[in-house]
Amino acid sequence: MSASVIDFVATEARFGAHNYEPIGVVLSRGEGVWVWDTEGNRYLDCLSAYSAVSQGHCHPKILAAMVEQAHRLTLTSRAFHNDQLAPFYEEIAALTGSHKVLPMNSGAEAVESAIKSVRKWGYEVKGVPDGHAEIIVCANNFHGRTLGIVGFSTDPDTRAHFGPFAPGFKIIPFGDAAALAEAITPNTVAFLVEPIQGEAGVILPPAGYFTEVRELCTTNNVMLVLDEIQTGLGRTGKLLAEQHEGIEADVTLLGKALSGGFYPVSAVLSNNDVLGTLRPGQHGSTFGGNPLACAVARAALRVLTEEGMIENAARQGARFLEGLKDIRANTIREVRGRGLMLAVELHPEAGRARRYCEALQGMGILAKDTHEQTIRIAPPLVITSDQVDWALERLASTLTQDFS
């Protein structure tokens, strides 16, 4: 690293909480699938800010909408109406088939809002005794980092020394419909689950799993809550990952790509039953639903659909996955993914995945490791065939090295 890069990293270390372990690059500019560091080196972004910049870095149409709205009105709080909220509601409801929308800011806020809402529905509609509502979640889940959420995480690093935690959650294996059936009781109000477990290493459930899950939830009057904060909005080659099995969730959580990476925007999408229980004063957010956020989200959704990004994610994802599977390297244990949400899991004897990510940086690719042995690959949905092939050449060269 050069002196300037070392200065940036050292200053972060001196003043910032050490709650991240970034790859040693300092980025200063982005456009489309590319980012540049402070020294002018260009990289293909294969993380997309954990899918938040699915529409590509600094998309000009989203940028224009943000600048225009910032000149007009940025924040009113929900004490007053604004002229961007209603159109945002109408457009996202039409796109996703939702009946009610609750706008929030971060993905974790959307998860917390959903937890509150399904509990309230359980008490006021289903008739669960007050204080006894149960929510079923999956092992190796990642739904955020608030105190409420980490309480039902199974990751020791996420939980250690942050307790005590709130009760009311049951943990079952991911992808096991029989375990869900056994866990449901009359007090179960919801099953909260990721369609694909992202932070766990892009773990896909068995085929037919969500069809069974949907049937179990319907039969037992349990709300199916799908956390599509990372999988939603085209990442898997469909608008929503639920569409791969032709089901509909009762509650869908969106975030990240909902703003194209310009601004924190998330949303709880629901049927009338769940969000219909909320009354004025019972839940809210000063910034949730602000006009700047709504204008940005409206533009982000428009370019996603009008520019064919979802279809491109399906095409390029299939090309990328096939190319990864064609790499003959003793280091690779498994390649998996759907759309442009991909992962390469390494054999333990190959060494830590971070070493390979650092080597990829030297080849002009930025990717991130998770759970020691897995490299996540999730470029913006605007990636082209030539760019996929360019990345595959460098990945093949890197993955055939031995860093053990």
PyMOL commands that set and color helices and strands:
alter all, ss='L'
color gray80, all
select helices_A, chain A and resi 3-15+48-51+60-72+85-96+107-126+147-150+156-159+177-183+209-219+241-245+256-259+272-275+291-306+309-325+348-350+353-362+385-399
alter helices_A, ss='H'
color red, helices_A
select strands_A, chain A and resi 27-31+34-37+42-45+100-104+134-138+169-172+188-193+223-227+251-254+266-270+332-338+341-346+365-366+368-370+374-377
alter strands_A, ss='S'
color yellow, strands_A
deselect
rebuild
show_as cartoon
